[in-house]
Amino acid sequence: MSSTNKFKLSFMMFLEFFIWGAWFVTLGTFLGNTLKADGPEISMVFSTQSWGAIIAPFIIGLIADRYFNAERILGVLHLVGAVLMWKLHSSDAVANFYPYVLGYMVLYMPTLSLVNSISFRQMKDPEKEFSVIRMFGTIGWIVAGLSISYLFKWDSDAGIQEGLLRNTFMMAAIASLILGVFSFTLPKTPPVKSTENTGKESIGKILGLDAINLLKDRNFLVFFICSILICIPLAFYYQYANPFLTEIGLENATGKMTIGQISEALCLLLLPIFFTRFGFKNTILLGMLCWVLRYVLFAYGNAGELTFMLILGIALHGICYDFFFVSGQIYTDSKAGKEYKSSAQGLVTLATYGVGQLIGFIVAGQVSEMYINLKGNDLAQYWQNIWLVPAGIALAVFFIFMVFFKKENVKNQSETI
């Protein structure tokens, strides 16, 4: 790959995740404080990510991959996304905020696949080249979080009271506009001619439906069910981590949450070693156990002398995410074989980011409403009760997986990693 294309792809990946990190991390805090949304309303807004994940395969598989260059559809989606972000910036109530955020997530989620497709098509050795390009996405997310906390101070007590978190949408809109225009300078990535004869077969493959036969394998079925269930506690983190840290008084909460992305990058380096030495089942179980530990740390930590518990809980994000989801991708790839590789990954993605997190966001909203009366009288107890729920769910999933999943060797780990 030429140095020019390497720069273009790195900048594309940087902006792609800068845009997401610029507004999504502080979304819960913004909704609760600026728009005065309640628990169910906040969960309804967050669930748009899941609807976007469910609809994304149709946009990419049935439209983009067949009729348009990937870089052009990426540009159009981000240009329209910039307009929607501007509308979110000017919204003053959940009722008019929701349609715009739903429209935005339906358009944004497909771009996650598009940036990967554009990158892979330019690479001669993706296994060696992609990780470096993808790292710029993590850097983009980190820069967005650090900017909000340390440069603009939008998530400070004064900033939140003044409604400055509204500016995160404008920052995302500007970045989306830049990426939208820049996308048209990216290397040309025309549609790949399909060898499928019927639309029905293509749709099934796109949605992962032709990989359903894999569920006949008991181990894969257990993994599949646990993947959906573990996304319920994951939704709690996305929805309430920033509001929680902000409300209990942790300074520069958004900036400190970038520790999770740093941890994620480091854990990717450790995963192949751990995976090879201890096997798939133990790797997954460690990831699940860290989910339990993270929420227990959140439940009993505070912004005073026990701040280290909060920081450790944030730092565990790398193990929680990489050791479960990345290991799960490796396992899925090994079980699917050549025929169902893409279909199997699509099926798991649809089940987790779509169905699993959709359920999770709804549950998180209901749980917050269950304890809402505590919030005005005992804020610490309110948050403790909320965090113990995902801790309990993660612990239950841990035991389900430990008991019902039988140890097996996963082939081609190093090749997939």
N, C-alpha and C positions, 0 to 999 in steps of 0.2 A: 504494500500500500504506500502511496506517495505521502510525503510529509504534509502536503496541502490537504489531502483528503483526511489524513489523521487529525489535523487541526480542526477541520470542519466538523468531523464526527464528534470530536471531543467537546467542541463548543455547543453543538446540537444537544448532546447528552447533558452538559452542564445546565443549559437553559431549561431543558425538559423537566429536570427535577428541582431546579431553582423555583420554577413556576409553582409546582405542587407544594414544596416546602414553604413557599412564601405566604400561603394563606390557610393551608389545611391544618397545620399544627395548632394554630391559635383559633381555629374556627369555633370550638366549643366555648372558649372564653368570650369571644365576640358575641356569639348568639345569646349567651346567658346574661352578659353585662350590658351590651349595647342594644340588642333587639329584645331583651327581657323574655327570652324563650324559656319554656318549661322543659322538663325531661323528655316527654314524648315528642315535642316539637324539635328538640335538638336531635333526637334519634332519627326522626323523619328526614331531617336535612342530611345527616351522615349516611343514611341508607341510600342516598343518591349515588354514592360510590359503588355500592353493590349493584344497583340497577344499571349503572354504566358498564360494570364488568359483565353483566348478563347480556347486554345489548351489543357490546363491542365486537364479538365474533361476527355478528351479522354485517356490521359496517366494514370490517376488515376483510372477512372471508367472501362476502357476497357482492361487495361493491369495489373496495379499494384494490384487492388482489386481482380482480378480473378486468377492470376498465381503466384504471388510472395509475400513473407513476406514483410510487410511494411517497417521494419527496414533495410532490404537488399536493396530494391529499393531506399530508402533514401540514403544509403551509396554509391551506384553506382552513383546516380545523383550528389551527392556532390563531388565525386572523379572526375567525368568528368567535373563538374563545376569548380573545381580547375584548371584543364588544360586550360579551356576556359578563366578563369580569368587571368592566366599567359599570354595567347595570347593577351588579352586586354591590359595588362601592356606593352607589346612590340609593340602595334600598333601605327603607326605614322600618320595615316590619317583616316578620317571618312569612306572612301571606304573600307578599310580592317578592321576597327573597327566594323562596322555594322553587318557583318555576325556572328562574334563571340558573340556580345551582344545579337543578336536575338536567337542564339542557346542556350546561357546561360539562358535567361529569359524563354524559352520554357521548360528548364529543372528545373529551380529554382521554378517557380510558383507552380508546383505540390507538391513541398516539404512543402509548407505552409499547405496543407491539410494533408500530411503524418504525420507531427509532431503532429498535433491535433489528428489524428486517433490513433497513437501509444500511446499518452497520455491517451485518453479516454478508450482505451481497458484495461489499467492497473488500472483504478480507480473504486472503489466501490461506491463512492459518487461524481461524476463529478462536481455537482453544487457547492460543497464546496472545492474540491481539485484542480480543473482546474485553477481557478483564480490565485492561488499562483504559480503554475507552469508557467502559461502564463506571469506572472509579470516578470519572469527572461528574457523573450524575450524583454520586454521593457527596462530592465536594460542593456541588450546586445546592443541594438540600442544606448542608452545613452552613454555607455562606448566607443563605436566606435566613436561617434561624439566628445566627450571630448578628446579622444586620438588624433584625427586629429588636433584639435585646440590647445590644451594646452600641450600635450606631445610631439608631433612631429612637430607642427606648419606648417603643409603642406599647410594650407589655408591662411597663412600670405601673405602679398604683395610680399615679397621676395620669399617665397615658391612657389607661383603661377607663378611668372616670371621664376623661375628655373625649372618649370614643375614637382614639387614634388608631386602634386596631383596624378601623375601616380602611386605613391606608394600605393595609396588606393586599387588598384586592386591586388597588391601583398599581402597586408595585408588580403584582402578578400580571396585570393587564399590559403594562409596558413591556415586560419580559416576553409575554406571549406575542405581542405585536412584533418585537424584534425577531423572535424565532419564526414567526409566520413569514416574514419577509426573507429572512436568512435561508429558510427551507428551500426556496426556489434556486439557491446557489449550490445546493448539495448535489453530490454525484447522481446522475440519472439512474433511477431504479424502476424500470418498466415492469409491468405485470409478468409473472411467470406463466407460460402457457400450461393450462391444466390438461392432464391426460384423462380426466374423468369424462365419462360419456353422458351422465345424467346429472341434472341439478339436484335430484334427491340424494344421490351418493355424496355429492360435494357438501351439501348442507349437513348431512350426518357426520361427515368427517370434520367439518368446521366446528361443530358443537361438541365433538367428542363422543357422539352417540354410538359410533361403530366400535368404541372401546368398552362398551358396557359389559361385553362378555368377560372382561377381566375381573368383574365383580364375582364371578363364579369361583375364583380363587379365594379361599377363606382368609388368608393373610392380607391380600390386597383389599378385601371387603372391610376387614377390621381397620386397616390403615385409612381407607376412604372415609369410613364413618367417623373415626377419630379426628381426621383432618377437618371435617365439617364442624365437629363439636369444639375443637380447640380454637376455632375462629370466633367463638362466642366470647371468651375472655380477651382475645385480641381486640375485639370491637370496644371493650371497656377502655383499653389503653388509648386507642385512637380518639375516642369520644371524650374521655374525662381526665387524661393525664395532665394536659395543660391547664384546664380550669382548676383542678385539684392543687397543683403546685403553685399556681398564682394565688388562689384564695387562702392557702395556709401561710402565705407570706414568703415564699422562696424567691429571692431576687433574681432577675434575669432568667426566669423559668424557661423561656423559649430557647435562649442561648444554651442553657445547661442541658436541655433535651437533645442537643446535637451530639452529646456524648454517646447516645444510643446509636447514631449513624457511624461514629468513629469505631465504636465497639463492633458494629456489624461488619465493617470493612476488615478489622483485625481477625474476627472470628472466621471469616471466609478463608483466611490463610491457615488457621488451625484445623478447620473442618476435615480436610483430606487426611491429615495425620490421625485425628481421633477416629474418623470413620473407618480407616484401614485397620487400626489397632484394636478397637473395641466393637466394631460391627454396627450394622444399621439399627438394630433394636435398642442397644444401649445408648447410641447417639440420640435417637428420638426420645428415649426416656429421660435423658439428661436435660434435653431441651424443655420437655414438659415440666420437669421438676423445677426448673428455673422460672417457669411461668408462675408456679405456686409461690416460690420464694420472692419473686418480684412484687407480687400483690400483697404478700404478708409484710414486706418491707414498707410498702406504701401505707398499709393499714396502721402500722405502729410507729412509723417515722414522723419527724416534724421538722420545721424550718429552723429550729434552735440547735440544741446539743445533739440531736439525732438526725441532723442534715445528711450525715454520711449514709444513712439508711436509704434516703431518697435518691442520692447520687448512685449508690450501688444498684438500686432498683432500676434506674434509667440505664446504667451500664450493662445490665443483664439482657437488654434488648437484643444484643448481638447473638448471644447463645440461644435465646428464646426463638428468634426468627430463623437464623441460619441453620441451627442444629435440627430444627423441625422441618421448615419449608424447603430449604435447599437440599437437605438429606432426602426429603420426600420426593423432590424432583428427580434425584438420582435413582431412588428406588422405583419410581414410576417408569422411568426410562428403561430400567433393566427388566421390568416385568412385561412391558409392552412389546418389546422386540421391534424389528425394523418396520413391520407392517402397521403398527398402531402407535408409533412414537408420538407424533404430533397430536393425534386424536386423544391419547391417554392424558397427555399434559393439559389439553384443552378441557377435558372432562373434569380433572382435578381442580383446575383454575376456576371453572364455572361453579363447581361445588363449594369451593372455599371462599374466594373473594366475592362470589355471587351469593349463593344460598347461605353459607355459613355466617358470613359477616352481616348479611341482611337480618338473620335471626338474632345475631349478637347485638346489633344496634338497637333493635326493638327491645330486647331483654334489658339492655343497659338503661334505656329510657324508663322502663317500667320500674326497675330497681331504684333509680334515683327518686322517682315519685313516691315509692313506698316509704322512703325515709325522709321525705322533704320537710316534715314537721320538726325534725331534729336540727335542721340547718340553721335556723335562727337562734336556737338555744345552745347547741353544742356542736360546733362545726367539726371538731376533731372526731367526735363520735359518728357524725353523719358520714364523713369520708371513710372512717374505719369500717362501718357497716357495708358501704358500697364495695370497697376493695376486697373484703372477705368473701363476697359472692363469686367473683371470677377466680379467686384463689381456690375456693371449694370446687368449682366446675373443672378447673385445670387438674386438681388432685383426682377427681373422679375419672377424668379421661386418662390420666396417668395409670390408674389401676386397671381400667378397662383394657388399655393397650398391653400392659405388663402381663395380664392374665390370658388374654385371648390371642395375642400375636405370638406365633411360634418362631423361634430363631431360625434364620435362613441366611445363606450366603448371597450377597448381592454382587453380581458380576459386573465387570467393566467400570468399577468405581473411578479409578484414576482417569479412564478415558472420558467419562462424563464430566468429572470435575474439571 
